[in-house]
């Protein structure tokens, strides 16, 4: 893993380790993948303006989110079906997150139970939740999170229907993964993945399997599963309902509009995650980095802001914070590491991010996240830094 010097090196390691249909599920986005490319490319449109001769002897990169102090402004986003990418799944990710002292959010559609996950880490633990048609299931998750000592809930609001992920359609990806004439050679070429994945512990949504009969011996396309479980009648009133029952730190993930961020605050959330779901949902949705400034202006410091999307470099974290974010969130970068090297690979991804972040801060002349400000940035091209 030490030969992997950046996140794209880890991506190549993941490509070598995974059968092509599984890699495409990890790596792909919606439709033409314009939003996927734009989410990262938008960072390239922002240049840095460093300050000279700044005393950095007392540098401190700690920040606070979800009521906990963390060593630098990064968290690990919720990702479903983690066992698709490595047999150790969320257990390996939690090990690396605990070592780094960073928050890790377990997905509702994860492959490790909430109770086991709570025992894996002393670092901030979060649970990603949906407001299902079956409100009883959502209430059960709230109770289990309270009993497990979770530090916060993350409500995802941008998956009312599944995005059209054409790589998965072309590959015929099913849940659980099955051999067929089209994929046999691709799976056979990666026996280190295929043997434990196809013949080991069953792929299962262990946190919902007892309530929602989604897993069976027949093939279940991913988009059919998602479409059958999510409630398109959810409104801001339901966010108020969730906040009242949880009574702890609550983030709303999937916010791209300033007025929605303000509404989330008014409904009881103390954190908003500016996110386009990793480019996997609404094609040509705006890049999260471009919306930070307008969201920050709208909420006026009343809620924490986490930028989720397109981050591949430590310098991207710095740019997001300078625009008004309090922290950033990554998904694919740590999953690339997981696929390529298990817990060690995840740790390498986090180390790369931290090293790049701290180096950028030093070269920019910023001793703490509080020192970052929009005047340290210069936008290339006609768009203003306001995010308009």
C-alpha positions in Angstrom: 0.0 0.0 0.0 2.9 2.4 0.6 3.5 2.3 -3.2 0.1 3.9 -3.7 0.8 7.6 -3.6 -2.6 9.1 -4.3 -6.3 8.2 -4.5 -6.0 7.4 -8.3 -3.3 4.8 -7.5 -5.8 3.2 -5.1 -8.4 3.3 -7.8 -6.1 1.4 -10.1 -5.5 -1.1 -7.3 -9.3 -1.6 -6.9 -9.6 -2.1 -10.7 -7.0 -4.9 -10.5 -8.7 -6.5 -7.5 -12.4 -6.5 -8.5 -14.3 -8.2 -11.3 -15.3 -5.5 -13.8 -19.1 -5.4 -13.0 -18.2 -4.9 -9.3 -15.6 -2.2 -10.1 -18.1 -0.4 -12.3 -20.7 -0.4 -9.6 -18.2 1.3 -7.3 -16.7 3.6 -9.9 -19.8 4.5 -12.0 -22.4 7.2 -12.0 -25.7 8.1 -13.5 -26.3 8.2 -17.3 -23.5 9.9 -19.2 -21.6 10.5 -15.9 -21.2 14.2 -16.5 -22.1 15.0 -12.9 -19.6 12.4 -11.7 -16.8 14.0 -13.7 -17.9 17.5 -12.8 -18.0 16.9 -9.1 -14.2 16.4 -9.1 -13.4 18.7 -12.0 -15.0 21.7 -10.3 -12.1 21.7 -7.8 -9.7 22.3 -10.6 -11.5 25.6 -11.4 -10.4 27.0 -8.1 -6.8 28.2 -7.6 -5.1 28.9 -4.3 -3.7 32.2 -3.2 -1.1 31.5 -0.4 -0.2 33.9 2.4 3.6 34.4 3.0 5.5 34.4 6.3 2.7 33.1 8.5 3.7 31.5 11.9 2.6 27.9 11.7 4.4 26.7 14.8 1.0 26.2 16.6 -0.8 24.4 13.7 -3.9 22.6 14.9 -6.2 20.9 12.4 -8.9 19.6 14.8 -12.5 20.4 14.2 -15.8 19.4 15.7 -18.8 17.7 14.0 -21.6 15.7 15.5 -20.6 16.9 18.9 -17.1 15.3 18.8 -13.7 16.7 18.2 -11.8 15.0 15.3 -8.1 15.3 14.3 -8.8 16.9 10.9 -11.9 17.8 8.9 -12.9 14.5 7.3 -15.5 11.8 7.7 -16.2 8.5 5.9 -19.5 8.6 4.1 -22.1 5.9 4.3 -21.8 3.4 1.4 -24.2 0.5 0.9 -23.2 -3.1 -0.1 -19.7 -2.6 1.3 -19.0 -6.3 1.2 -19.2 -6.2 -2.6 -15.7 -4.7 -2.5 -13.9 -6.7 0.2 -14.9 -9.7 2.3 -14.1 -7.7 5.5 -16.6 -5.0 4.5 -17.5 -2.4 7.2 -15.3 -4.1 9.8 -12.2 -3.2 7.8 -13.3 0.3 7.2 -14.2 0.8 10.9 -10.8 -0.5 11.9 -9.1 2.1 9.8 -11.5 4.9 10.8 -10.9 4.1 14.5 -7.1 4.2 14.0 -7.4 7.6 12.4 -10.0 8.9 14.9 -12.4 9.9 12.1 -16.2 9.5 12.0 -17.5 6.7 9.9 -21.2 6.4 9.0 -22.8 2.9 8.7 -25.3 2.7 5.9 -28.8 1.4 6.4 -28.0 -0.9 3.5 -24.7 -2.0 5.0 -23.6 -5.6 5.5 -22.7 -5.3 9.2 -25.3 -4.9 12.0 -25.7 -1.7 13.9 -24.8 -3.6 17.1 -21.6 -5.1 15.8 -20.6 -1.8 14.2 -21.0 0.0 17.5 -18.5 -2.4 19.1 -15.9 -1.8 16.4 -14.8 1.8 17.1 -14.4 4.4 19.7 -14.2 7.1 17.1 -17.4 9.0 16.3 -20.0 6.5 15.0 -22.8 7.6 12.8 -25.8 5.8 11.3 -27.3 6.7 7.9 -31.1 6.5 7.9 -34.0 6.7 5.5 -37.6 7.5 6.3 -39.1 4.3 5.0 -42.8 3.7 4.1 -42.7 1.5 7.2 -42.2 4.2 9.8 -41.9 1.5 12.4 -38.7 0.4 10.8 -37.3 3.9 11.0 -38.3 4.2 14.6 -36.6 0.9 15.3 -33.4 2.3 13.8 -33.6 5.3 16.0 -33.9 3.1 19.1 -31.1 0.9 18.0 -28.8 3.9 17.4 -29.7 5.3 20.8 -28.9 2.0 22.5 -25.7 1.6 20.6 -24.3 5.0 21.6 -24.3 6.5 18.1 -23.1 10.1 17.9 -25.4 11.1 15.1 -27.9 10.2 12.4 -27.5 11.1 8.7 -30.8 11.3 6.9 -30.4 10.8 3.1 -33.0 12.7 1.1 -31.9 12.3 -2.6 -32.9 8.7 -3.3 -36.6 8.9 -3.8 -36.0 6.8 -7.0 -32.8 5.2 -8.1 -30.5 7.0 -10.6 -30.0 5.3 -14.0 -26.6 3.8 -13.6 -26.0 2.5 -17.1 -22.8 0.6 -16.3 -24.8 -1.7 -14.0 -27.5 -2.2 -16.6 -24.9 -3.1 -19.2 -23.2 -5.5 -16.8 -26.5 -7.0 -15.7 -25.5 -6.5 -12.1 -27.9 -8.3 -9.7 -28.2 -8.6 -6.0 -26.7 -10.9 -4.8 -24.0 -11.2 -7.5 -24.6 -14.2 -9.7 -22.6 -16.0 -12.3 -24.0 -15.9 -15.8 -22.7 -16.4 -19.3 -21.8 -12.7 -19.6 -19.9 -12.4 -16.3 -18.4 -15.8 -15.8 -15.0 -15.0 -17.2 -14.9 -11.7 -15.4 -15.6 -13.2 -12.0 -13.3 -16.2 -12.7 -10.4 -13.9 -13.5 -10.6 -12.5 -9.9 -10.6 -15.6 -7.7 -9.4 -13.7 -4.6 -12.7 -11.7 -4.8 -15.0 -14.3 -6.3 -14.4 -17.3 -4.0 -15.3 -15.5 -0.7 -18.0 -13.4 -2.4 -19.8 -16.1 -4.3 -19.4 -19.0 -1.8 -18.8 -17.2 1.6 -21.3 -15.4 3.8 -24.5 -14.5 2.1 -24.8 -10.9 0.9 -27.6 -9.5 3.0 -28.9 -6.2 4.2 -28.5 -7.4 7.8 -30.2 -4.3 9.4 -33.4 -4.6 7.4 -33.6 -8.2 6.4 -35.8 -9.1 9.3 -38.4 -6.4 8.4 -38.2 -6.1 4.7 -38.3 -9.3 2.5 -35.9 -8.1 -0.1 -33.3 -10.9 -0.2 -34.2 -14.2 -1.8 -32.8 -16.9 -4.0 -33.9 -15.1 -7.1 -32.0 -12.2 -8.8 -33.2 -8.8 -7.6 -32.0 -5.9 -9.7 -30.7 -3.0 -7.6 -33.0 -0.4 -9.0 -36.0 -2.6 -8.3 -35.0 -3.0 -4.7 -34.5 0.7 -4.2 -37.7 1.7 -5.9 -39.7 -0.7 -3.8 -38.5 0.6 -0.4 -38.4 4.3 -0.5 -41.2 6.7 0.2 -41.8 9.5 -2.2 -44.2 11.2 0.1 -41.5 12.3 2.6 -41.5 16.1 3.3 -39.9 18.5 5.8 -42.5 17.5 8.3 -41.0 14.0 8.4 -37.6 15.6 9.1 -39.2 17.4 12.1 -40.6 14.0 13.2 -37.2 12.3 13.0 -35.4 15.1 14.8 -38.0 15.1 17.7 -37.6 11.3 18.2 -33.8 11.2 17.8 -33.0 14.3 20.0 -29.3 14.1 19.0 -27.0 15.4 16.3 -28.8 15.1 12.9 -27.5 15.7 9.4 -29.5 16.0 6.3 -27.6 14.6 3.3 -28.4 15.4 -0.2 -28.8 19.2 0.1 -27.8 21.4 -2.9 -30.0 24.4 -2.5 -29.4 27.2 0.0 -33.1 27.4 0.9 -33.2 23.6 1.6 -30.2 24.0 3.9 -32.1 26.8 5.8 -35.2 24.6 5.9 -33.2 21.6 7.3 -32.0 23.9 10.1 -35.5 25.0 10.9 -36.7 21.4 11.1 -34.1 20.4 13.7 -31.0 19.3 11.8 -27.7 20.7 13.1 -25.7 19.6 10.1 -26.2 19.7 6.3 -24.3 17.5 3.9 -24.0 19.2 0.5 -24.1 16.2 -1.8 -25.2 15.0 -5.2 -24.9 11.3 -4.1 -21.5 10.8 -5.7 -23.0 11.6 -9.1 -25.1 8.4 -8.9 -28.6 10.0 -8.9 -29.5 13.2 -10.8 -27.4 13.6 -13.9 -26.0 17.1 -14.5 -26.8 18.1 -10.9 -24.6 20.9 -9.7 -21.2 20.1 -8.1 -21.2 20.2 -4.3 -18.2 22.5 -4.1 -20.0 25.1 -6.1 -22.8 25.3 -3.6 -20.9 25.7 -0.3 -20.7 29.5 -0.3 -24.4 30.1 -1.0 -25.4 27.5 1.7 -23.0 29.1 4.2 -24.5 32.5 3.5 -28.0 31.1 4.0 -27.5 29.3 7.3 -25.3 31.9 8.9 -23.4 29.5 11.1 -26.5 27.9 12.6 -25.6 24.5 11.3 -22.4 22.6 10.4 -21.7 22.2 6.7 -20.1 19.0 5.3 -19.1 18.9 1.6 -19.7 15.4 0.2 -18.7 14.7 -3.4 -15.8 14.6 -5.8 -13.0 14.9 -3.2 -9.9 13.1 -4.4 -7.1 15.3 -2.9 -6.3 16.9 0.4 -6.3 20.2 -1.4 -9.9 19.7 -2.2 -10.7 19.6 1.5 -8.9 22.9 2.0 -10.8 24.6 -0.8 -14.1 23.4 0.6 -13.3 24.7 4.0 -12.2 28.1 2.6 -15.6 28.4 1.0 -17.4 27.8 4.2 -17.6 24.1 4.9 -16.7 22.7 8.4 -15.6 19.3 7.1 -15.7 17.0 4.1 -16.9 13.5 3.4 -15.5 10.8 1.2 -16.9 7.6 -0.2 -15.1 6.2 -3.3 -11.6 7.1 -2.0 -11.8 4.8 1.0 -13.7 2.1 -1.0 -10.9 2.1 -3.6 -8.5 1.4 -0.7 -10.8 -1.2 0.8 -11.0 -3.1 -2.5 -7.3 -2.9 -3.1 -6.0 -3.7 0.4 -8.7 -4.2 3.0 -8.2 -2.2 6.3 -4.7 -1.4 5.3 -5.9 0.1 2.0 -8.5 2.2 3.8 -5.8 3.5 6.2 -3.7 4.3 3.2 -6.5 6.4 1.7 -7.0 8.3 4.9 -3.2 8.8 5.4 -3.0 10.2 1.8 -5.8 12.6 2.4 -4.4 13.8 5.7 -0.9 14.2 4.4 -2.1 16.2 1.4 -4.4 18.3 3.5 -1.7 19.3 6.0 0.8 20.0 3.3 -1.6 22.2 1.4 -2.5 24.1 4.7 1.2 24.7 5.4 2.0 25.9 1.9 -1.2 28.1 1.9 -0.2 29.8 5.1 -3.1 28.5 7.3 -2.4 27.1 10.8 -6.0 26.0 11.5 -9.2 25.5 9.6 -10.5 28.8 11.0 -7.7 30.6 9.1 -9.2 29.6 5.8 -11.2 32.2 4.0 -12.6 32.8 0.4 -9.8 35.4 -0.2 -7.4 32.5 -0.4 -9.2 31.3 -3.5 -9.4 32.5 -7.1 -12.0 31.1 -9.5 -10.8 30.3 -13.0 -13.4 31.3 -15.6 -16.6 33.4 -15.5 -18.3 31.8 -12.5 -18.3 33.6 -9.2 -17.2 32.0 -5.9 -20.7 32.7 -4.5 -21.7 29.4 -6.1 -24.2 31.0 -8.5 
